[in-house]
Amino acid sequence: MLVSLAIVLVKVVVVIGFLLTFAALLTWVERKQSAVMQDRVGANRADIFGIRMIGLFHPIADGIKMLTKEDFVPAEADRPLFILAPVIALFCALAAFATIPFGDYVRLGSMKIDLQVAKVNIGLLYVIVMLSMGIYGVVLAGWASRSNYSFLGGIRAAALLLSYELPLSASLIGVVMLYPSLELGEIARGQGGLLFGFLPAWGIFVQPLGFILFIAAGVAATKRIPFDLPEGESEIIGYFVEYSGIKFGMFMLTDLVETVVIAGLAASLFLGGWQFPYLSDVGFQFPGGGFVAVGHPAVVILQVLSFAVKVAVLCWFLMLVRWTLPRFRYDQAMKLGWLFLFPLSLLNIVATAAVVTWAR
Amino acid sequence: MGKMMNRPSNPPRRDISNAPAARKSAYGALDETYLPGLAAGLWVTARHFFANMALHLLGLVHPAARRRAAVTIQYPEQQRRLFPRLRTLHRLTRREDGSPRCVACMMCETICPALCIYIVATEHPDPNIEKQPESFIIDLGRCVFCGFCVEACPEDAIRMDTGIVEFSVRSREEMVYNLRELLSHEQVDRNVTVPLHRPEMRV
């Protein structure tokens, strides 16, 4: 009992540490990647004793700045809710990662430890629910600030996230039908086979439409450009207009953590999760017939690395989207969500169901 | 033609092409999904990303490649050469004997659109020269760098060719330049090519 509790605690610490580090790194990636995309050099001035480390100290400088700035609460604001809002937003984003598996399992003596914080048989629903719960933080922030701009931002956030929740969830039903489980580890395990004898049976190859729909809806769920209607930094600033200091930092971090969660979810559902191509529990089983035995520790490391690389690549893609596209107008975003993504995800469900039934 | 003749004469129609219900998309159904546009945009930025990234990596072994990866000029370390006609910080020119060329005619003060020049005139000891400035103040906090003072000056006494562009200060008082300071500025030497200081660019 005590041992399993300790194991869970270790996993929680590892996952939250991974998430926060990754999110902090994403601020650096964001600066550098946008710079490279735009023929610039990017932030490179933060240094410690003259060592610049290609701008890697900027996240630290950001953190110090956020923590030491004045933490201002407007006089008219609803103080408890104003303080609670960023906490809710960040908590939901961090908690959403709990059921996403970052590896298969580790054998320690006689123990078999699953590499995911919580093995819940409705893990997929849990992630979706946690992502939706994040709206509360945003809407509360908009409401509690007593500012028209932040209120507008809060309302926009609610409308946007509600509209994109449907396609987000509906685009996943095809995957759930094909790898019949709601447990993310089970879904990842289901993607271990081969298609046509050589192609890994990843979700992206059997559900390409579902993948596109999920990424589109997922970008909306992170509230980042091109779906930054709640923020709209050029005109309404959005739900965090009254926030400063570390509370504002928490909202920024929330967006980035949500990006990692969306990337993690997409990796688990569509890119085989921790599956390394052709790697089974005992070694590489190549389609040509070759076999290379790999020890258990190496298998675990390869699986975790594989998951991390997939998440990183997806984050890169989400950043590419964020630094390429302009913001959708409000009506365009609604139209895209309700009249394009949602019907297509329904179509995807029907088509997948037909194929699954026919194949049976 | 005959068809048109037979058409019953309707009252002239109101132009409703801009009304919401009648607004028709100028794009096809595929473009309406945004997907082709998204793909085209992502292709452009991704192409830049990979090309520049390759140059950055190449720059690890070959510095010239690194320079091509970004157009950035790392400002304090690297500086662009100033264009010869660039209007920079003012200076007052001197006579042979070192006294100001200015005759306090007030032309510059009059034409200045920002009203940033303040001259107090006094008698010049030389009877051939009518006046000289007792004080000559330019408030750079107001100056708009239009160069009208230089154009207006009949004595070539004020110029904006010092090549000094970094003169930010922390208070409004320090922005006010007096006669002595203005006389002390030198013309930037155009014969010396300004070395384009290019240290190893850091990515």
Interface residues (C-beta under 8 A of the other chain):
Chain A: Q33 A35 V36 M37 Q38 D39 R40 V41 G42 N44 R52 I54 L320 V321 W323 T324 L325 L336 F340
Chain B: T33 Y34 L38 G41 L42 V44 T45 A46 H48 F49 N52 M53 H56 A69 A70 V71 T72 Q74 M201 R202 V203
